[in-house]
Amino acid sequence: MTIEKAFYDAGFTNGEYINLFSSTKSTESIIGHKYVRGVSFCGSTNGGRAIGALAGKHLKKVVCELGGSDPAIVCEDAEIDNAV
């Protein structure tokens, strides 16, 4: 939810960024929907491979963060020395 908050803090309005938690079965119809402009996925390598393939099939931009953490997002209460 930190990414969603960052979008709103940057001035995006309600509905421009939405976190969705979907089943594998419904994922293609979501990605293929005409109002979906891009996909951001955080999860397993196999999941990212499947999401990347679907995004490519539907010509959607995609960002995947697979199997780790994103050091670009640092929360206010982070212990920097431990993170480094």
Rosetta blueprint (number, residue, H / E / L):
1 M L
2 T H
3 I H
4 E H
5 K H
6 A H
7 F H
8 Y H
9 D H
10 A L
11 G L
12 F L
13 T L
14 N L
15 G L
16 E L
17 Y L
18 I L
19 N L
20 L L
21 F L
22 S L
23 S L
24 T H
25 K H
26 S H
27 T H
28 E H
29 S H
30 I H
31 I H
32 G H
33 H L
34 K L
35 Y L
36 V L
37 R L
38 G E
39 V E
40 S E
41 F E
42 C E
43 G E
44 S L
45 T H
46 N H
47 G H
48 G H
49 R H
50 A H
51 I H
52 G H
53 A H
54 L H
55 A H
56 G H
57 K H
58 H L
59 L L
60 K L
61 K E
62 V E
63 V E
64 C E
65 E E
66 L E
67 G L
68 G L
69 S L
70 D L
71 P L
72 A L
73 I L
74 V L
75 C L
76 E L
77 D L
78 A L
79 E L
80 I H
81 D H
82 N H
83 A H
84 V L
